[in-house]
Amino acid sequence: MIEYVKGELTELTPATAVVECGGVGYLLNISLNAYTAIQGKTQVKLYVYEAISEDAHTLFGFAGKDERELFLQLLTVSGVGGNTARMIISSFTPQELTNVIRTGNERVLKSVKGIGLKTAQRIIVDLKDKVGGSSTASAGSAPAGVAGMAPGSAVMDEAISALVMLGFQSAASQKVVMAVLKDAPSLTVEQVIKESLKRL
């Protein structure tokens, strides 16, 4: 079991990060919260969850333990897999998601792509008494927008690329990203992706 990977950040997109550690480059699937927290850094530390199946060995990376804990709790809910859990934690900061679950806000959970009413209800019923507590905000809950702004076309390209990596069709991703940027051209990459996730 890998607890964390600490080393040089050699590649970064809003959906993945490559961290070189001891001469080995680890590809990690990350959330938008982790992307915001490590963007612009050369040395990083990401907490890890290993998803091992018959045909794949996938690593998920998190900037904070609180985010990883929420991800693991989401995986215990029937019908929620790794990519769905990552989609959920990319749509909210850990504190926001905790509040959504504890207050039983089905409507907000349903706004996440791929989450229907029944799944939203299951998440709330299964996790309402498990999430929360006095966890302090970590790097993983850094507010969107702290990262530096890229030029408009770069923001569009990165946002579309991230949405495609999350499983959305390229044409649909391009259309919604362009619409978001038309409405608010000054948004950062992570803000564009979060808004696009609500519209897709």
C-alpha positions in Angstrom: 0.0 0.0 0.0 1.4 3.4 -1.1 0.7 6.1 1.5 2.0 9.0 -0.5 4.4 9.9 -3.3 6.8 12.8 -2.7 9.1 14.1 -5.4 9.4 16.3 -8.5 6.3 17.2 -10.4 7.2 16.6 -14.0 3.8 16.8 -15.7 0.5 18.3 -14.7 -3.0 18.6 -16.3 -6.2 19.3 -14.4 -6.9 15.5 -14.4 -3.5 13.9 -14.0 0.0 14.5 -12.4 3.3 12.7 -12.9 5.5 12.7 -9.9 9.1 11.4 -10.2 10.3 9.7 -7.1 13.5 7.7 -7.0 13.8 7.7 -10.7 10.3 6.4 -11.2 7.5 8.5 -12.6 4.1 7.8 -11.0 1.0 8.8 -13.0 -1.7 9.8 -10.6 -5.4 10.7 -11.4 -6.1 13.8 -9.4 -9.1 16.0 -8.6 -9.4 19.7 -9.4 -8.7 20.5 -5.7 -5.3 18.7 -5.9 -4.6 20.4 -9.2 -5.2 23.8 -7.6 -3.0 23.0 -4.6 0.1 21.8 -6.6 0.0 24.0 -9.7 3.1 26.0 -10.0 5.1 23.8 -7.6 8.2 21.7 -8.5 8.3 19.5 -5.4 5.0 18.0 -4.3 3.6 15.4 -1.9 0.4 13.6 -2.9 -1.5 11.1 -0.8 -2.3 8.0 -2.7 -5.1 5.5 -3.2 -4.4 2.4 -5.3 -7.2 0.9 -7.3 -6.2 -2.6 -8.4 -8.3 -4.6 -10.7 -7.8 -7.6 -13.1 -6.9 -5.3 -16.0 -5.6 -2.1 -14.5 -3.6 -0.7 -11.6 -4.6 3.0 -11.1 -3.3 5.5 -8.7 -5.4 8.4 -7.4 -3.6 11.4 -5.9 -4.8 13.8 -3.3 -3.3 17.0 -1.9 -4.7 16.3 1.6 -5.8 13.4 3.8 -9.2 14.9 4.2 -9.9 14.7 0.5 -8.6 11.2 0.3 -10.8 10.2 3.2 -13.9 11.6 1.5 -12.9 9.7 -1.7 -12.6 6.4 0.2 -15.9 7.0 1.9 -17.6 7.6 -1.5 -16.2 4.3 -2.8 -18.1 2.5 0.0 -21.4 3.6 -1.5 -23.0 1.2 -3.9 -22.8 2.4 -7.5 -19.9 4.9 -6.9 -16.6 3.9 -8.5 -13.3 5.6 -8.7 -14.0 8.0 -11.6 -17.4 9.0 -10.2 -15.9 9.6 -6.8 -13.2 11.8 -8.4 -15.9 13.7 -10.3 -17.7 14.4 -7.1 -14.6 15.6 -5.2 -13.6 17.7 -8.2 -17.0 19.5 -8.0 -16.6 20.6 -4.4 -13.9 21.3 -1.9 -13.8 18.8 1.0 -15.6 21.2 3.3 -18.3 21.9 0.7 -18.9 18.2 0.1 -19.0 17.5 3.8 -21.6 20.2 4.3 -23.7 18.9 1.3 -23.8 15.4 2.7 -24.4 16.4 6.3 -27.3 18.7 5.3 -28.8 16.1 3.0 -28.6 18.4 0.0 -29.7 16.0 -2.8 -30.2 18.7 -5.3 -26.6 19.9 -5.2 -25.2 16.3 -5.4 -27.5 15.6 -8.4 -25.8 18.5 -10.2 -22.7 16.3 -10.6 -22.6 14.5 -13.9 -23.5 10.8 -13.5 -25.2 11.2 -10.1 -28.9 10.5 -10.2 -31.4 11.0 -7.4 -31.0 7.4 -6.1 -27.3 7.6 -6.0 -27.4 11.1 -4.3 -29.8 9.7 -1.7 -27.6 6.6 -1.1 -24.5 8.8 -0.6 -26.3 11.0 1.9 -27.9 8.0 3.8 -24.6 6.0 3.9 -22.2 8.9 4.7 -24.2 11.4 6.7 -23.0 10.1 10.0 -19.5 9.4 8.8 -18.3 12.7 7.3 -17.5 15.9 9.1 -16.0 16.2 12.5 -13.4 18.9 13.3 -11.1 18.3 10.3 -9.2 21.4 9.4 -8.9 22.7 5.9 -5.9 21.4 4.2 -4.0 22.2 1.0 -6.6 20.0 -0.8 -9.3 22.5 -0.1 -7.6 25.5 -1.5 -10.1 27.8 -3.1 -10.4 27.7 -6.9 -8.7 30.7 -8.4 -5.5 30.8 -6.4 -3.7 29.4 -9.4 -2.2 31.7 -12.0 -4.3 32.6 -15.0 -3.3 31.1 -18.3 -4.1 32.8 -21.6 -7.7 32.3 -22.8 -6.8 29.7 -25.5 -4.6 27.7 -23.1 -7.4 27.7 -20.5 -9.9 26.4 -23.1 -7.5 23.7 -24.3 -6.6 22.5 -20.8 -10.3 22.5 -19.7 -11.4 20.5 -22.7 -8.5 18.1 -22.3 -9.4 17.5 -18.6 -13.1 16.9 -19.4 -12.1 14.4 -22.1 -9.9 12.6 -19.5 -12.8 12.5 -17.1 -14.8 10.6 -19.8 -16.8 13.3 -21.6 -16.9 13.5 -25.4 -14.6 15.9 -27.1 -17.2 17.8 -29.1 -19.5 18.2 -26.1 -16.6 19.3 -23.9 -15.5 21.9 -26.4 -19.0 23.3 -26.8 -19.7 23.7 -23.1 -16.2 25.1 -22.3 -16.6 27.7 -25.1 -20.0 28.7 -23.7 -18.6 29.0 -20.1 -15.7 31.2 -21.3 -18.0 33.3 -23.4 -20.0 34.1 -20.3 -17.0 34.6 -18.0 -13.7 34.9 -20.0 -11.6 35.7 -16.9 -12.1 32.3 -15.2 -9.2 30.0 -14.3 -8.9 26.5 -15.7 -10.3 24.9 -12.6 -13.2 27.3 -12.4 -14.0 26.6 -16.1 -14.0 22.9 -15.5 -16.2 23.1 -12.4 -18.7 25.2 -14.2 -18.6 22.9 -17.2 -19.2 19.9 -15.0 -22.5 21.5 -13.9 -23.6 22.1 -17.5 -22.6 18.8 -19.1 
